[in-house]
Each structure stands twice: as structure tokens, then as C-alpha cells.
Amino acid sequence: MSTIVKTNKQPKLTLVGAGPGDPELITVKGIKAIQDADVILYDALASEELLLLAKRNAVKISVGKRKGSHSYKQEDINQLIVSYAFTYGHVVRLKGGDPFVFGRGFEEIQFAEAFGIETTYVPGISSSIAVAGMSGIPVTHRGAANSFWVLTATNKNGELSPEIKLAAQSNSTVVILMGLSKIYQIADVFARYGKEDEAVAVIQNGTLPDERIVVSTYKNIGKEVARHNIKPPAIIISGKVVKEQNDYFGQLALSRILNNGIVASN
């Protein structure tokens, strides 16, 4: 990394949640932070349309991490935040969804604060709730689900999260992020606890124009995902609320997707 040349500006980090994909789902406070930024370090899941809000001379750097394509390690991103804050001033770290929901955002704040950098957190709409809702699936619904789990599919070693076994035994809605590559293993766990016929939805590119959704059961969801070539980023949602797509709101959402010719329901 190059030598840090300090600016006269106060070094600052603002961690901004960009929301689930649709650029219009960012908060007003998030927009103001982007407009004020001297540097924007943005993730692959943050809409690049949001960069149009930035100052013309703002430095914009993609540090996106996706499965099989990690342009920067987390340690590198931490160092970039500190370096650019001291060099340019206000760094906005633009992250998809909410930075504190499996986004490692708090790690970045801790690292920056260790160097005496002022930090601010701007929440974002999490895909775990918004993608489900905009597809006609409420994560809670009276008589169907009084609570919901949000889990990441893997632990830090890349192995299936043991908490999925606990979630499979509950009657709650279960939302699994970053789990598409483990869909067969996840289905096996739910089947082991008698839920092979439970409704499950897999939603790719939620809230975006190219959104795709497969609705099936755990018995068949792996085959349906493969048959329809569903790709990351995608979330997995299961529970009684998935059947709520049959209600009024769900039909509207499903019709929107069907009209674009991008839904498979089995």
C-alpha cells in the first residue's frame, strides 16, 4: 500500500446500508452521506446507480466480494478505509442490505476507530425482510409465524452452519442468506426434521427488474433451482408464510414477476 499523505480534512468513515438491490430503497440519510463522500468503497451488491449521487471528484472503488470472485480480502478493505480516510477525508463504505446483518460492518468500524477515525452507521433495509416481502412473503403473519430466523448458510470455515439444524426444528419462518451453493445440504437437514414437504422459496436478484423466484418444497427445491438455473445472489425462505403468496398482496407481487416471464413456481 502506498504511503499515506494526510489531508487537512477530518478523517471520517460512514458505513451506509444500500438496501437489497433496488437503488430507490436506500434511506435519505444514506443518500446524504454519499453526496458528502470524498471516497466511496462499494460492494458488489450495492447498486452502482447510487454512485451517480456522488460528487464528480469523489473517488469510487469497487471492493465487492462474491463467491468465486473476491477482489479484496476483508483485511485489505479495512486498510483501504483507514488509508483513504487519512488521505481524502470522508470515506463512505457502501454495503448491500444492512451492514450489520452478515456484512462485517462492525469489524470495519472497530478497525477504523482503533486509528482514531470518527465513524457513523447508517442502517439499510435488509434483504432478509425486504426481498421476502416484495415477493409477497411476509416473514411474520398472525396464525402462520410469530417469529423468524435469519441465518447465513455457512460458518467461517465454509461449512454448513449448525444453527440451521435448530432453525429446522422451529415453527418460525427461516430466512437463509448466501446459501444457494448449500441448497441440497439445507434441504437434507429440513427433511431430517420432517419438513421435506414444507414450502420453500428461492429468490434471485430480489427487488431488481431481473428478479427470479422458484417456489417448491424441500423435497424438490434443489432440483428446481438447478432446472431453472437460479444463480447467486439469492435468498432462501421457508415456512408457512411462503404459502401466503396466495393472498391478495402475494398475487400482486407474483403477477408482477410473471408478467416479466421470470418466475418458476412448482
Backbone torsions as a table, in degrees:
resi	resn	phi	psi	omega
1	MET	NA	142.7	-177.5
2	SER	-69.6	159.9	179.1
3	THR	-64.2	138.0	-179.3
4	ILE	-77.9	124.6	173.3
5	VAL	-107.0	114.1	-172.0
6	LYS	-73.0	141.1	175.2
7	THR	-90.1	168.0	175.0
8	ASN	-79.1	-14.1	-179.1
9	LYS	-76.8	152.3	176.0
10	GLN	-69.8	122.8	178.0
11	PRO	-64.4	135.4	-174.9
12	LYS	-151.1	143.1	174.3
13	LEU	-120.9	127.9	170.9
14	THR	-117.9	119.1	178.9
15	LEU	-90.5	114.9	-172.8
16	VAL	-116.5	126.8	172.5
17	GLY	-83.0	122.5	-176.0
18	ALA	-86.7	-7.4	-177.8
19	GLY	88.7	-176.0	-169.9
20	PRO	-78.4	-7.2	179.6
21	GLY	151.5	-53.1	177.1
22	ASP	-61.9	119.1	-175.9
23	PRO	-62.3	-21.4	-179.9
24	GLU	-75.4	-7.1	-178.9
25	LEU	-92.7	9.0	174.3
26	ILE	-78.2	156.4	180.0
27	THR	-81.4	160.8	176.6
28	VAL	-61.8	-39.6	179.4
29	LYS	-64.6	-35.6	176.4
30	GLY	-64.6	-41.6	178.0
31	ILE	-60.8	-44.7	-179.3
32	LYS	-62.4	-37.5	178.4
33	ALA	-65.7	-42.9	178.4
34	ILE	-62.0	-41.3	-179.4
35	GLN	-65.2	-26.4	-177.9
36	ASP	-92.7	-11.0	-170.4
37	ALA	-68.0	143.1	169.5
38	ASP	-92.4	-28.9	178.5
39	VAL	-138.9	138.3	174.0
40	ILE	-123.7	119.0	173.5
41	LEU	-104.1	110.5	-170.7
42	TYR	-118.3	150.3	-178.7
43	ASP	-89.7	167.3	179.5
44	ALA	-65.5	-28.3	-177.0
45	LEU	-88.9	-3.1	176.3
46	ALA	-90.4	130.7	-177.7
47	SER	-62.6	129.6	178.8
48	GLU	-69.6	-15.0	174.6
49	GLU	-60.4	-28.3	-179.7
50	LEU	-67.7	-22.4	179.6
51	LEU	-68.6	-20.6	178.5
52	LEU	-67.4	-16.3	179.0
53	LEU	-80.8	-13.9	-173.7
54	ALA	-76.6	161.9	173.9
55	LYS	-61.3	149.7	-176.3
56	ARG	-58.7	-36.8	-176.4
57	ASN	-93.4	7.7	178.6
58	ALA	-68.3	140.5	177.0
59	VAL	-82.0	129.5	-177.6
60	LYS	-123.9	122.3	-175.4
61	ILE	-132.0	126.2	175.7
62	SER	-81.0	123.5	176.7
63	VAL	-122.8	29.6	-173.9
64	GLY	-61.0	144.3	176.3
65	LYS	-124.0	119.1	173.3
66	ARG	-132.5	159.5	-176.9
67	LYS	-55.5	123.5	178.9
68	GLY	83.7	-2.6	-177.3
69	SER	-150.2	80.9	179.4
70	HIS	-103.6	104.5	-178.8
71	SER	-71.9	-30.0	179.1
72	TYR	-139.0	140.0	170.4
73	LYS	-76.5	159.5	-179.3
74	GLN	-58.5	-38.6	179.8
75	GLU	-63.0	-36.8	177.9
76	ASP	-66.2	-40.9	179.5
77	ILE	-63.1	-42.4	177.8
78	ASN	-57.3	-44.2	-179.5
79	GLN	-66.9	-38.3	178.6
80	LEU	-62.6	-41.6	179.3
81	ILE	-56.0	-49.1	-177.9
82	VAL	-66.2	-46.1	-178.5
83	SER	-60.1	-47.9	-177.6
84	TYR	-71.8	-30.9	177.9
85	ALA	-64.2	-43.1	179.3
86	PHE	-74.9	-27.0	-177.7
87	THR	-84.4	-40.5	-172.6
88	TYR	-114.2	-29.9	-177.3
89	GLY	120.1	-104.4	-172.9
90	HIS	-87.5	113.4	176.5
91	VAL	-102.5	126.7	171.4
92	VAL	-103.5	123.8	175.5
93	ARG	-99.2	105.6	-173.8
94	LEU	-97.9	113.5	-173.6
95	LYS	-123.0	142.3	178.1
96	GLY	-63.2	149.8	179.3
97	GLY	65.9	-135.1	174.1
98	ASP	-110.4	132.0	-175.3
99	PRO	-62.1	-20.8	-178.1
100	PHE	-96.9	4.3	176.8
101	VAL	-108.8	91.8	-177.9
102	PHE	54.4	32.1	-179.0
103	GLY	-110.2	-1.2	-179.8
104	ARG	59.0	21.7	-178.0
105	GLY	-65.4	-38.5	-178.2
106	PHE	-66.8	-31.3	175.7
107	GLU	-61.3	-40.4	-179.0
108	GLU	-67.9	-39.1	176.4
109	ILE	-64.2	-44.9	179.8
110	GLN	-60.8	-41.4	-178.8
111	PHE	-65.2	-45.3	-179.6
112	ALA	-64.6	-41.9	-178.4
113	GLU	-66.5	-26.1	177.0
114	ALA	-64.6	-20.1	177.9
115	PHE	-101.1	10.3	178.5
116	GLY	78.6	17.7	-178.7
117	ILE	-85.2	132.3	175.9
118	GLU	-66.1	136.9	-178.4
119	THR	-129.0	149.2	176.7
120	THR	-138.5	142.6	178.6
121	TYR	-113.7	126.8	175.9
122	VAL	-115.5	110.1	-177.4
123	PRO	-60.2	154.0	174.5
124	GLY	-125.4	161.0	176.7
125	ILE	-73.2	122.5	-176.9
126	SER	-78.3	138.2	177.2
127	SER	-62.3	-25.0	-177.5
128	SER	-62.5	-26.1	178.2
129	ILE	-105.9	-46.9	-171.6
130	ALA	-70.0	-41.7	-179.3
131	VAL	-64.0	-42.3	176.5
132	ALA	-61.4	-50.6	-176.0
133	GLY	-61.9	-42.1	-178.3
134	MET	-73.9	-10.5	173.3
135	SER	-98.6	8.9	177.1
136	GLY	86.4	19.2	-179.6
137	ILE	-118.7	106.7	175.3
138	PRO	-77.8	133.5	-178.2
139	VAL	-71.7	-23.8	170.4
140	THR	-129.0	147.6	179.4
141	HIS	-160.4	130.1	-176.8
142	ARG	-58.0	127.4	-179.7
143	GLY	90.9	-11.8	-179.4
144	ALA	-119.6	-44.5	-179.8
145	ALA	-155.7	125.0	179.6
146	ASN	-97.9	-4.3	-179.3
147	SER	-157.9	169.9	177.1
148	PHE	-146.8	150.0	175.4
149	TRP	-102.1	142.0	169.5
150	VAL	-123.9	119.4	-175.8
151	LEU	-131.0	153.1	165.6
152	THR	-93.2	147.3	-171.7
153	ALA	-71.2	-27.8	-173.4
154	THR	-126.1	158.1	172.5
155	ASN	-90.5	-175.1	-175.0
156	LYS	-65.5	-16.9	177.9
157	ASN	-92.0	2.0	-179.9
158	GLY	83.1	6.6	179.4
159	GLU	-90.6	157.6	180.0
160	LEU	-59.1	131.3	-178.0
161	SER	-62.4	128.9	178.5
162	PRO	-65.2	-19.7	-179.4
163	GLU	-69.3	-18.1	177.2
164	ILE	-63.0	-33.5	177.0
165	LYS	-63.1	-40.4	178.9
166	LEU	-67.4	-42.8	-179.7
167	ALA	-63.2	-36.4	-178.2
168	ALA	-66.0	-20.7	-179.1
169	GLN	-90.4	-4.9	-177.4
170	SER	-93.8	170.9	174.6
171	ASN	-102.1	12.8	-177.9
172	SER	-83.9	164.7	168.0
173	THR	-68.1	139.4	178.7
174	VAL	-120.0	122.9	177.3
175	VAL	-115.1	121.6	-177.6
176	ILE	-115.9	122.1	179.2
177	LEU	-97.4	149.4	175.9
178	MET	54.0	43.6	-174.4
179	GLY	-119.2	6.7	-173.2
180	LEU	-61.8	-38.6	-178.9
181	SER	-69.3	-13.8	-179.2
182	LYS	-110.4	18.8	-171.2
183	ILE	-59.7	-37.6	179.9
184	TYR	-69.2	-40.8	178.6
185	GLN	-65.8	-41.0	178.6
186	ILE	-62.5	-45.1	179.3
187	ALA	-60.8	-38.7	178.8
188	ASP	-62.6	-40.7	179.6
189	VAL	-63.0	-47.2	-179.3
190	PHE	-65.6	-37.0	177.9
191	ALA	-64.4	-35.9	-180.0
192	ARG	-62.3	-27.2	179.2
193	TYR	-103.9	26.8	171.4
194	GLY	77.3	22.5	-176.1
195	LYS	-117.8	31.5	-179.9
196	GLU	-67.0	-22.0	178.7
197	ASP	-100.5	8.9	178.3
198	GLU	-73.5	141.8	-179.6
199	ALA	-68.0	139.2	179.4
200	VAL	-143.8	139.6	177.6
201	ALA	-120.2	140.9	172.5
202	VAL	-119.8	122.7	-174.2
203	ILE	-118.9	119.5	178.3
204	GLN	-99.1	137.7	177.5
205	ASN	53.2	46.1	-178.5
206	GLY	-57.1	140.5	-179.5
207	THR	75.7	-2.3	-178.9
208	LEU	-100.5	162.2	-179.1
209	PRO	-59.8	-29.1	-179.2
210	ASP	-97.2	25.7	177.3
211	GLU	-57.1	140.6	175.9
212	ARG	-135.1	144.7	-177.8
213	ILE	-138.9	136.4	172.7
214	VAL	-118.2	128.9	176.7
215	VAL	-117.7	125.5	-178.1
216	SER	-154.0	-151.6	173.3
217	THR	-121.7	164.8	178.8
218	TYR	-61.7	-25.7	178.2
219	LYS	-62.4	-35.1	-172.5
220	ASN	-118.1	-4.4	-169.2
221	ILE	-63.3	-36.5	179.2
222	GLY	-60.6	-45.5	179.6
223	LYS	-64.9	-38.5	-178.4
224	GLU	-70.3	-37.9	175.9
225	VAL	-61.3	-43.3	179.2
226	ALA	-68.5	-41.5	-177.2
227	ARG	-64.0	-36.1	-178.1
228	HIS	-98.1	7.0	173.8
229	ASN	54.9	46.8	177.2
230	ILE	-72.7	133.2	-175.4
231	LYS	-122.4	160.1	172.3
232	PRO	-67.3	153.9	0.6
233	PRO	-80.1	137.1	-179.2
234	ALA	-148.9	152.3	175.1
235	ILE	-119.4	154.5	-179.1
236	ILE	-113.8	130.2	-179.1
237	ILE	-131.0	130.8	177.6
238	SER	-138.8	161.2	-179.4
239	GLY	129.8	176.0	-178.2
240	LYS	-60.8	-26.7	-177.0
241	VAL	-67.7	-21.9	178.0
242	VAL	-60.5	-34.1	177.9
243	LYS	-69.8	-15.0	179.8
244	GLU	-70.2	-3.5	174.0
245	GLN	-62.4	-14.9	-179.9
246	ASN	-80.1	-9.3	-179.9
247	ASP	-81.7	-177.4	-172.7
248	TYR	-58.4	-51.3	-177.9
249	PHE	-62.7	-41.5	-179.5
250	GLY	-62.2	-39.9	179.6
251	GLN	-64.5	-37.6	177.4
252	LEU	-63.4	-45.7	-179.4
253	ALA	-65.1	-42.8	-178.6
254	LEU	-66.4	-38.4	178.0
255	SER	-63.0	-38.0	178.5
256	ARG	-59.8	-42.3	-179.3
257	ILE	-73.1	-42.6	-179.2
258	LEU	-59.8	-39.1	-179.3
259	ASN	-63.1	-23.2	176.3
260	ASN	-89.8	-0.2	177.0
261	GLY	68.5	32.5	-172.5
262	ILE	-130.2	28.4	178.7
263	VAL	-122.7	142.4	171.1
264	ALA	-125.5	124.6	-179.8
265	SER	-126.2	120.1	-176.1
266	ASN	-134.8	NA	NA
